């Protein structure tokens, strides 16, 4: 199976490029258990032994963490040449996880050295002295390195007769992560991950000697203001909760059962689980995961190992937010609205016939004076490649329209041109591997930690390991940017294009211009740049001016699939422009139809505006949530006013409440498919659970059949065969966007420009049903500058009211170093949805008021 690519070939997504070979460095020759080997200088002995297939027990060692030598379980006997060149035995066994190989060294592991074997038995005995014998109830039982190595490298019986040390158990270091301290072997994997990988030092070793233990980091040491998680109690004085977005990784890499998940604790034993590989559905990163299920129910998800994408890490959202796929409001049978206006269960035949009749009537109303004519398609932004392709083909072949748009979020015509010009069909132009080589990365309209978690970890790895410079054009410096040691190029919302055009022309931005002019520099733009007039145009100009490579990193998993599959009003599959007659002829021939609609269609906003005005006869809607759109109230009104509405959904939603026909579709665990990452990398996954629910492409194929049209997309194999046949588009592409930057609005006293972005954990529907995870979300708050606060009489910690004519949000305020006359709010925090409450988005004007605003005015 291939995905669409530009260029003269018909290849649809090329295979992932092999990593560039490291330059051959100095080799070191030494022996392990009598086997001579040559390894690059600096190689750890434990790694060299692994390459030879020699197993050395260990707990603290992890290939992606810095050596620690904390557990001492990997002790080996070492002989090394002395100053006289003669081999001499080191006085004590050495930790092979911290020992670098040197020329002429001879290493004897427990397989050939009684001394190393005795040392390892001694360390194991020490670790087990206070370790509880609760393997039958421990979540790690059955997949525990301590269990395995106690059998292979431990004593057959214990000599310890005293009382074991105990602690109260478990303690909740967050609402999601529980700690059984007596099980801990002090390997420090969790603390090293938190410090080295995530940069969230919310957990650390505390106390000394026999009382040393892992615990929550003390609040006085952290000094982080305003980011307390929802689940934290104001009276809690035991330290800041472990509120990292990546905390679940510590549970997986813990070699014992010290750290456990509150959601999975005591749910199952590892040997009762069936494991299926999968791809996370929450963002465009394409993280490899492992889906563990039992008796048709998913019980947990773990990070998969994939060095090209997520290495061995995933976000907590990818790890824990999966219960939405089996929620109680799951739709299991087709629904049809009866004469009384109620949805009632129906057979598939009946539901498809009713849907087909309604769509035909919407295309050709009985009354020629009826202005509500035509059908549009809004698939939503979380589709697989197969489903996205089916929606696009269904709209153009079965409905004869280009009114199809997969962008269920704020968008613009400039963005559509940018996607057609720079993104569609250009696969693997910029990849995660480029982060490891780039001298500098500029983020524009992208908050990496919140919107692209794995990209954040890969960027931070490059920052820590080799000093990558990260720049960000944003309204404020977030904690994520701080942990990237990033440089903020401050820009009030709506002025990002001005800042981008200033790089290379403004002396204040000379350093940024120099960095981006270096070979290999990258510019990563997010979907939020669609809300900035001239933003994408300025990004393209900057890339052309500096030579930096430009990549688009959307937030949702289906965004890139939608672009490649042609779910844009002016774009056909493979980057073929709708306005290009040759492109239409090429596609019509492949699809076996006489012609395709030549007029570019309407965007999501234009489709909803037409429906709201009574000018649209029907809508086919996929996984779309009105709350995600720029004006949710207007979207709901549009859905109410459209004559006929068909909804393809997994769960009951605001759309299904208004639909005339509801057709259930399968969630990712119940269907095979392919997600496409922001890189353009195909990420296929198999079906994990047995299910009779059909994927979107199968439902659309049957609906088209009811309309008298053959789509030929009944199976994944058929979709892949058609995609392979289409190939890439080698004709003219859409021209580059050229939109001038807008003038910033005039701001009066008491008025500010709104800045906002989604946080990783918020009120999204794909996180519902997971209360443990919800407790680690950041508390909603507002941020303003000290100057703005003084002007309206607000102090740090006060309540700030942010209002428009549509409504008001009142949140605690944190004074932040940011431009004056700007207020930042989280886009969709629980109980504080900006678009729903204010009908506003980034760049809009809002009114500010605090408890002393009237006093200041007076």
SULZIJO-V755502 format. One record per backbone hydrogen bond with DSSP energy under -0.5 kcal/mol. CO is the residue of the C=O (numbers start at 1). NH is the residue of the N-H. If there is no record, write none. Layout:
co->{CO | CO}
nh->{NH | NH}
This chain:
co->{9 | 26 | 28 | 28 | 29 | 30 | 31 | 32 | 34 | 35 | 37 | 39 | 40 | 43 | 44 | 45 | 46 | 47 | 48 | 49 | 50 | 53 | 62 | 72 | 74 | 76 | 77 | 78 | 79 | 80 | 82 | 86 | 88 | 94 | 94 | 95 | 95 | 96 | 98 | 99 | 101 | 102 | 105 | 106 | 107 | 107 | 108 | 109 | 109 | 112 | 113 | 114 | 115 | 116 | 117 | 118 | 119 | 120 | 121 | 122 | 123 | 124 | 125 | 126 | 126 | 132 | 134 | 134 | 138 | 140 | 141 | 143 | 144 | 145 | 146 | 147 | 148 | 149 | 150 | 171 | 171 | 173 | 176 | 177 | 177 | 178 | 179 | 179 | 180 | 180 | 181 | 188 | 189 | 190 | 191 | 192 | 192 | 193 | 193 | 193 | 194 | 194 | 199 | 200 | 202 | 204 | 206 | 208 | 209 | 213 | 215 | 217 | 218 | 218 | 219 | 223 | 228 | 229 | 233 | 235 | 241 | 244 | 245 | 246 | 247 | 247 | 248 | 249 | 250 | 255 | 258 | 258 | 260 | 261 | 264 | 269 | 270 | 274 | 276 | 277 | 278 | 283 | 284 | 287 | 288 | 289 | 290 | 290 | 291 | 291 | 292 | 292 | 293 | 294 | 297 | 300 | 302 | 304 | 306 | 306 | 310 | 310 | 311 | 315 | 316 | 316 | 317 | 320 | 320 | 322 | 323 | 324 | 327 | 329 | 330 | 334 | 335 | 336 | 338 | 342 | 344 | 347 | 348 | 349 | 350 | 351 | 352 | 353 | 354 | 355 | 356 | 357 | 358 | 359 | 360 | 362 | 366 | 367 | 371 | 374 | 374 | 376 | 377 | 378 | 379 | 381 | 384 | 385 | 386 | 387 | 388 | 389 | 390 | 391 | 392 | 393 | 393 | 394 | 394 | 395 | 402 | 403 | 405 | 406 | 407 | 412 | 413 | 414 | 415 | 416 | 417 | 418 | 418 | 419 | 419 | 420 | 423 | 425 | 425 | 426 | 431 | 431 | 432 | 432 | 433 | 434 | 434 | 439 | 440 | 441 | 441 | 442 | 443 | 444 | 445 | 446 | 447 | 448 | 452 | 453 | 454 | 455 | 456 | 457 | 458 | 459 | 460 | 461 | 462 | 462 | 463 | 468 | 469 | 470 | 471 | 472 | 472 | 473 | 474 | 475 | 476 | 478 | 479 | 480 | 481 | 481 | 482 | 487 | 488 | 489 | 492 | 495 | 496 | 497 | 498 | 499 | 500 | 502 | 502 | 502 | 505 | 506 | 507 | 509 | 510 | 511 | 512 | 513 | 515 | 518 | 521 | 522 | 523 | 523 | 524 | 525 | 526 | 527 | 528 | 529 | 531 | 532 | 533 | 534 | 535 | 536 | 537 | 538 | 539 | 540 | 541 | 542 | 543 | 549 | 551 | 551 | 552 | 553 | 555 | 556 | 557 | 558 | 559 | 560 | 561 | 562 | 562 | 563 | 564 | 566 | 567 | 568 | 569 | 570 | 571 | 572 | 572 | 573 | 574 | 576 | 577 | 579 | 580 | 581 | 582 | 583 | 584 | 585 | 586 | 587 | 588 | 588 | 603 | 604 | 605 | 606 | 607 | 608 | 609 | 610 | 611 | 615 | 616 | 617 | 618 | 619 | 619 | 620 | 621 | 622 | 623 | 625 | 626 | 629 | 631 | 632 | 633 | 634 | 635 | 636 | 637 | 638 | 644 | 645 | 645 | 646 | 647 | 647 | 649 | 650 | 653 | 654 | 655 | 655 | 660 | 661 | 662 | 662 | 663 | 667 | 668 | 669 | 669 | 673 | 674 | 675 | 677 | 679 | 681 | 683 | 685 | 694 | 695 | 695 | 696 | 697 | 698 | 699 | 700 | 701 | 702 | 703 | 704 | 705 | 709 | 715 | 716 | 717 | 718 | 719 | 720 | 721 | 722 | 723 | 728 | 729 | 746 | 748 | 750 | 752 | 753 | 754 | 755 | 757 | 760 | 764 | 765 | 767 | 770 | 771 | 773 | 774 | 775 | 777 | 781 | 782 | 783 | 784 | 785 | 786 | 787 | 788 | 789 | 789 | 789 | 790 | 793 | 795 | 798 | 799 | 800 | 800 | 801 | 801 | 802 | 803 | 807 | 809 | 809 | 811 | 812 | 813 | 814 | 816 | 817 | 819 | 821 | 823 | 824 | 825 | 826 | 827 | 827 | 828 | 829 | 832 | 832 | 833 | 834 | 834 | 834 | 835 | 841 | 844 | 846 | 847 | 849 | 850 | 852 | 853 | 854}
nh->{728 | 41 | 30 | 39 | 104 | 37 | 107 | 35 | 36 | 32 | 30 | 28 | 43 | 101 | 48 | 49 | 50 | 51 | 52 | 54 | 53 | 55 | 65 | 75 | 96 | 94 | 108 | 90 | 106 | 88 | 85 | 82 | 80 | 76 | 96 | 98 | 99 | 46 | 100 | 45 | 42 | 105 | 31 | 79 | 33 | 109 | 77 | 112 | 113 | 114 | 117 | 118 | 119 | 120 | 121 | 122 | 123 | 124 | 125 | 126 | 127 | 128 | 129 | 129 | 130 | 134 | 137 | 138 | 141 | 143 | 270 | 145 | 148 | 149 | 150 | 151 | 152 | 153 | 154 | 173 | 179 | 242 | 262 | 173 | 174 | 260 | 171 | 181 | 183 | 184 | 184 | 192 | 193 | 194 | 195 | 196 | 197 | 197 | 198 | 199 | 199 | 200 | 201 | 202 | 217 | 215 | 213 | 211 | 212 | 206 | 204 | 240 | 221 | 222 | 223 | 225 | 779 | 232 | 236 | 237 | 243 | 247 | 316 | 249 | 250 | 251 | 252 | 253 | 254 | 146 | 180 | 260 | 178 | 265 | 267 | 272 | 273 | 293 | 291 | 686 | 289 | 286 | 678 | 280 | 304 | 278 | 292 | 302 | 276 | 293 | 299 | 300 | 274 | 297 | 294 | 292 | 290 | 306 | 309 | 311 | 312 | 313 | 306 | 319 | 320 | 321 | 321 | 322 | 323 | 325 | 326 | 327 | 330 | 652 | 332 | 346 | 662 | 344 | 341 | 338 | 336 | 351 | 352 | 353 | 354 | 355 | 356 | 357 | 358 | 359 | 360 | 361 | 362 | 363 | 364 | 374 | 368 | 370 | 373 | 617 | 618 | 620 | 405 | 622 | 623 | 558 | 388 | 389 | 390 | 391 | 392 | 393 | 394 | 395 | 396 | 397 | 398 | 398 | 399 | 401 | 404 | 377 | 380 | 408 | 409 | 416 | 417 | 418 | 419 | 420 | 421 | 422 | 423 | 423 | 424 | 734 | 426 | 6 | 427 | 429 | 434 | 435 | 435 | 436 | 436 | 437 | 438 | 469 | 522 | 443 | 471 | 524 | 473 | 526 | 528 | 448 | 451 | 452 | 456 | 457 | 458 | 459 | 460 | 461 | 462 | 463 | 464 | 465 | 466 | 468 | 467 | 470 | 441 | 487 | 443 | 474 | 489 | 445 | 491 | 819 | 478 | 482 | 483 | 484 | 484 | 486 | 485 | 472 | 490 | 474 | 495 | 499 | 500 | 501 | 502 | 503 | 503 | 504 | 505 | 506 | 507 | 509 | 510 | 513 | 514 | 515 | 516 | 517 | 518 | 521 | 549 | 442 | 525 | 551 | 444 | 553 | 529 | 530 | 531 | 532 | 533 | 535 | 742 | 538 | 539 | 540 | 541 | 542 | 543 | 544 | 545 | 546 | 547 | 523 | 525 | 553 | 554 | 527 | 284 | 559 | 676 | 562 | 563 | 564 | 565 | 566 | 567 | 566 | 574 | 568 | 406 | 571 | 601 | 578 | 568 | 575 | 576 | 576 | 729 | 572 | 580 | 581 | 584 | 585 | 586 | 587 | 588 | 589 | 590 | 591 | 592 | 593 | 607 | 608 | 609 | 610 | 611 | 612 | 613 | 615 | 614 | 373 | 643 | 644 | 376 | 621 | 646 | 378 | 648 | 624 | 381 | 628 | 629 | 632 | 635 | 636 | 637 | 638 | 639 | 640 | 641 | 642 | 619 | 660 | 661 | 621 | 649 | 663 | 665 | 331 | 657 | 658 | 658 | 659 | 337 | 647 | 335 | 664 | 649 | 670 | 671 | 688 | 689 | 685 | 385 | 683 | 680 | 428 | 677 | 675 | 673 | 666 | 698 | 699 | 700 | 701 | 702 | 703 | 704 | 705 | 706 | 707 | 709 | 708 | 711 | 719 | 720 | 721 | 722 | 723 | 724 | 725 | 726 | 727 | 730 | 7 | 748 | 751 | 848 | 846 | 823 | 843 | 825 | 827 | 762 | 767 | 768 | 770 | 774 | 775 | 776 | 777 | 231 | 230 | 826 | 814 | 824 | 816 | 789 | 790 | 791 | 792 | 792 | 793 | 794 | 793 | 852 | 798 | 813 | 851 | 802 | 811 | 803 | 849 | 809 | 847 | 804 | 802 | 811 | 800 | 782 | 797 | 784 | 818 | 477 | 822 | 753 | 755 | 783 | 757 | 829 | 834 | 835 | 763 | 832 | 829 | 834 | 837 | 838 | 839 | 840 | 839 | 844 | 754 | 752 | 803 | 801 | 853 | 856 | 857 | 858}
